[in-house]
Amino acid sequence: MTPVTKPGDARLDVARIRADFPILARTVHDKRLVYLDSASSAQKPQCVLDAMAEHYRDHYANIHRGVYAIAEESTEAYEAGRRTVADLVHAPNPHEIVFTKNATEAINLVAYSWGRANLAPGDVVVLTEMEHHANIVPWQMLARERGIELRWIPLTPDHRLDLDHLDELLDGARLLAVTAASNVLGTVNDVAGLAAAAHAAGARVLVDAAQAVPHAPVDVAEWGADFVAFTGHKMLGPSGIGCLWAPLELLEEMPPFLGGGEMIRDVSKDGFTTNDVPWKFEAGTMPIVEATGLGAAVDYLRAVGLDAIHDHEQRVTGYALGALADRFDERLTIYGPQDTAGRGGTISFLFKGIHAHDISQVLDDEGVCVRAGDHCAKPLMAVLGVPALTRASFYLYNDEADVDALVDTLARAEKFFAIET
């Protein structure tokens, strides 16, 4: 791939990167598209589109079943995607990567399989107040079914985890389920430290890494977690494919999640035996071509460099925090850490007296794409005391010019609503 850093400068060449993303060349409402919603779903580079088109065009067939040439080619492409993802997160064995539909399904897999096999009435699962619904509702469903207890790690005033009473919360816990990075606050959590504390208390650890794996280097061994869930569509890959990582021996102990084809070794009228890991958890026809696209996305991210991407997002986020504060002062409240230390490229905010959805609609008229709503984090919204927030999220294809467009458009929106009222 063409170099994406400027000569003599470690900074990313954002103009060069943008050229790899066809959608970023289009206009919306006759305005330049400014895409600031990557925390929801990232855009796709041409190499991902090409890899998937080639798979469909040249060697599409179902996997692990046919012995003819294109079936074997399709299977190899699918498994190559698994190996590529395993390398990205430093999984010791590619068979420790289970393909799922998304991070939500990966977490549900843990809840349905490990949770139902290991949790009994009175057992404790510890969550945090900044979790996405995907890492809340499966445990609430299990609490209703099994009578398990849910405990919550609260937030500090600057929207980080309040760990003053962590030992008490973990006392007797069987599982800590925690996000690596908040999709609302941008807060980045100390996964390794949390995992060490949980293990010392005898608890397993599940990490929702959907907002982490796309943005910075992740080493599952260094984290020390037991389960790590992430998804393809937030990391330049296609929708419809996600991943669960867990140690091979733990996956082997867990019962299957879904029943049907491919996850079995044998079936009779009297019962069945399961396939080996990871195929034990991959029932039916899987997202075959999506695995190829995800592999291409990972190759792109690694070519750019996750360290470089992280540094770039830190610079853009720092610039945005300063620009928003300077332009709007106390009229706009930013939620989450107020500097780039321990935060990612997500900024959620609220204008005094203006609903988040109204702000988002006006920004859309100017071609600026942001998210508005509860961001699938209603318990967090209740803690913050707000019904909804506007969220701008930055990625490798955003730069200071995008921030300037956001700030200028927000100023026009504020003026518009001031006139209206």
N, C-alpha and C positions, 0 to 999 in steps of 0.2 A: 504494500500500500504506500501511497505517496506520504512523505514525512508530514506530520501535523504539528510540529513545533517550528517556531520561527528561527531562522539562522542566527546563531549566537545568542539565543534566548530560550530558556526552558519553558516559556509560556506556550500554551497551545495556540496554534494558528486556527482561530475559530472560523475565519472565512473559508479556509481550506476544508475544515470539517463539515461546515454547513453544505458545501458543494456535494458531499456524499449523501445528503438526505434530500431526495426529490421534493418532498412535501414542503420543505422550507423555502423553496423557490417560488411558491405560489403566493397569490394575494387573496385577501378576504375583505369584502366590502371596499375593494379598490385600495386597500392598505397592505403594506408589507406584513406577512404573517409573523407575529412574535409569539412563539409557543413557550408558555411558562407553566405547563401542567405535567411535567415529566414525573412528578411524584405519583400521579394517577396512572399514566402510561407514557412510555417514551416513544419517540419517533424511530423509524427504521432506516438504516443506511441501505444504499443500493446493493451492497454485497449480500445482505440478508435476503432482499427481494430476489436477487439473481440465483442464490443458492436454492431457494425454495422452488423457483420456477424451473430450474434445471432438474431438480428431483422429480417434480411432476412430469416434466417433458421427457426425460431420458430414462429414468429407472424407477418409476413408481410401481410398487406392488406391496401387498401385505407382508409383514415381517415375521421372521422366526418360523415360517410355515412352508413356503414353497422352496423347492430345490432347484428351480430354474434360475437362469442368470440374473434377470432383473430383480427377482425376489431376494437373491443373495446380495445384490448391490444395494437394495433398499435397506435390508437388515444391517449391512455394514455401515451405511450412512447414519442410521438411527443410533447404533451403538457407538459410532465415532462421536456423535453429539454428546453422548453420556460421558465418554472419556474426556472430552474437551471441558465439560462442566466440572468434572472431578478435578482436573488439573487446576482450574480456576480457583477453587476453594481449598485446594491442597488436601483433598480426600485421599486417605492412604490406599483405597481400593475403589476403582470405578463402580463396582457393584454396590457400593454404599450410597450411590445416587439412585433414588427412586423417582421416575418421572410421574408427575401428577398433572392435573388440569391447571393448577395455579397454586400460590402459597396457601390460600384458604383451604383447598382440598388437602394439601400436605399437612396442615395443622389438624384438620378433621381426621385424617388417617391416624395420626398419633392418638387423638382422643378416642376414636372408635376402636382401634386395635390395642395399643398399649394401655390406654386408660381403662377400657372395659375389662382388660385382663388383669389389671393390677390395683385398681382403686375400689375401695369398699366404703360403706357408710361410715362417716366420721373422718375419713381421710381428707387431707388438706391440700388444696392447690393454691399457690400464691400468684397473683396477677399484679399488674401495675395500673395506675389510673390513666396512663397514657396509651393504653393498648387500643389497637384497631379492633373492630367487631370480630374480625376473623380469629383473633386470639382471646376472645371473651365468650362469644355465644356457644362454641363447642363445649366449653367447660361449664357454662350455665345449663346446657342441655344435660350434661353428665351429672351435674348437681341435682337436677330434678329427678333424674332416673335412679341415681345411686345414693343420693343423700350425702354427697361430699360437701366439704366446707370450702368456701372461697374467701381468701383474704386478699387485701389490697395494699400495695405499697403506695403511699401518698406522694404528693409533689411538694417541692419547696416553693417559696415565693417567686424564684426565678425559673420555675418550670423544669427543674431537674428532679430526679428521684430522691426522696427523703429517706436516707438509709439509716437514720439514727436508731430505729427500732427494728432493723432488718433481722437480727438474731431472734427476736421474739416472734416476728412474723413467720420465720422459717422453722421455728420450733415444732417438730412433729410433722412437717410438710413432706409430701411425697413428690411434688413437682413445683418448680418455678417456671412460669411461662412469661417471657419478657420480650419486648421489642428491642432490637439492636439500635434502631433510630426511629423517632416518632415521625409519623407522616403528617402531623399537624404542627408540632412545636419545633421540629428540627433537632431536638435534643438527641445526642448520641450517648448511649449508655455504655458503661464499662462491663462488657459481657464477661470477660475473663474473671474480673473480680466478683461479679455476681454469681458466676458458675462455681467458683471456688467456695464461696460462702454457702451456696445451696448444697454442694456435695458434702461439705463439712457437717451439714445438718442432716445428711442422708437423703437428700432430694435429687431427683432427676431435673434436667434443665432443657426446656424447649425455647429456641430463639426464633422470633419472627424477624428474618433478615431481608425482607422484601425491599426495605429502604436503605440497606447497607451494601449488599453484594454488588449492585450496579455502580457504586460511587467510590469505593475505596478497597484496598486489598483486604481479603478475608481469608484467614487460615483457621479451619474448623478445629484443628488440633490445638492451636494456641488459645482459641476461645475456651476449649474444654467443655463445651456443651454436649448434650446427648442427642438432641434433635435440632436441625437447622432447616428452616423453610424459607424458600425464596421463589421468585417467579420470573418467567422469561420476558413478559411484555414491558416490564419496568427497566430492563437492561438491554434495550435495543432489539430484542428478539420478538417473535410473534406472540400473540395471545393464544390461549389454549394449551399452554405447557408451563409447568412449574416443576419444582424439585424439592424433595426431602432428602437431607443427608442424615444418616445415623450410623454408628459403628456396625459392622457386619454382624457381630455376635448378638447385638441387641435386636437388629432386624430379624435375625433367624429365630429369636425367641418369641417374636410377636406373631399373633394369628393374622390371617389375611384380612384385608379390608373389604374387598369386593369379590364376589364369586362369579365364575364364568370361564370363558376360554382363556388360554395362555397362562393363567395363574395356577394351573393344575399340572401335576405330573401324571396322575391317573385318576379315573373316575369309574365307579361301578354303582350298581344299585344300592350297595351297602355303604357307600361313602366315597371320599376322595383323599388324595394326598397332594400336597402343594408342590409347586415348582420351587426352584432355587431362588434366593434373593438375587436381584431385585424383582425378578419377573413374578414372584409370588404376590406382589402388590400392583401389578400392571395388567389388570383383567381387560379382556376384549381388545379391539383394535385401538391402538394408542395413537397419539398425535405424531404420526411418523414424519411427515414433512416438516412439522414444527420443530422437531428435534434437530433436523438439519439446519433450519433457520436459526435456532438457538446456538448451535455450534458456531455458525458464521458470525453471530453477534458477539459471542465470547472472543472469537479470534480478533474481531475489530477492536473490542475493548482492550485486549491485551496488547495489540499493536500500538494503540494510543498510549496505554500505560495507566493502570488504576491509580498509581501514585500521582501522576500528572493530572489526571481527572480530579482527584481529591484536592490537590493544590489549587487547581483552576476554580473549582466550585467555592473553595474558601475565599479566594480573592473576589469573585463576583458577589458572593453573599455578603462579605464585609462591605463592599461598595454599596450594595443595596441597603443594608442596615443603616449606613451613614446617610445615604441620599434620602431615604424615607424619613428619617428623624429630622434631618435639616429642613426638608421641604414642608413637613406637616406638623412637626413638634407634637404637642399634646392632643391635637385633633385626631391623631391616628395612634392606636395602641397596637404594638407588636407583641405577640405572644411567643414565649420561648426565650432562650438565652439571648441576651442583648449584644453579644459579641460572637465571634466565630469559634471561640474555644469550646469544644465539646458540642458543636452543632453542625448540622448538614445544610444542604442548599435549599431548604424549605422555609419560607417565611409566611406566617399566617397573621392577619391583621384585621382590625375593625375600625371604621371611621365612626366618630361620634355622631350619632343621630342618623346614620345612613345604613340601610340593611345591606348585608354582604351580597345578596343576589342582585340588588340594584346596581351596585358597583360593578359586578361581573358583567352585567348586560351592557352597560355603557362602554366598558373596556372592549367587549366583543365588537362593537360598532367601529372601533379603531384598529381591529385586527389583533388585539392583545388577548391571548387565551390564558385565563386564570380559572381556578376552581372556587366555587362558593358553596357553602353548606356545612353539614356537621362532619364531613370527611370520614364517615363510618367510624366515628369516635364519640358517640353520644354521652357515655359516662364522663369522658373528658370535658365535653361542652358543659355538662352540669357542674363539674368542679370549677371550671373557669367562669361560670355564670353568664354564658352567652348562648344565644340560639344557633348562631352560625358565624363562620369566619370566611374571609376571602383569603385564598392561598396562592402565592406565586412560588414556583419551584424551578430551580435552575439545574442545567446539566451541561455536558461538554460542548454542546452547540450554542449555548447562550453566552453573552458577553455584556460588558458595561453598556453598550448601545441598547441592548434589550432592557436593561434596568432603566436607562434614561427614558425609553419609550413608555415603560410602566409608570414611572413617576410623573411624566408629563401628562399622560392620559388620566391618571388618578387626579391630578390637579384640575383637569377639565371636568371630570366627573363631579368632584367636590363643588366646583363652581356651578355646574348645572343643577345639582340638588339644592344648593343654597338659593338659587334663583327660583326653583320650583316651590320651595317652602316659604 
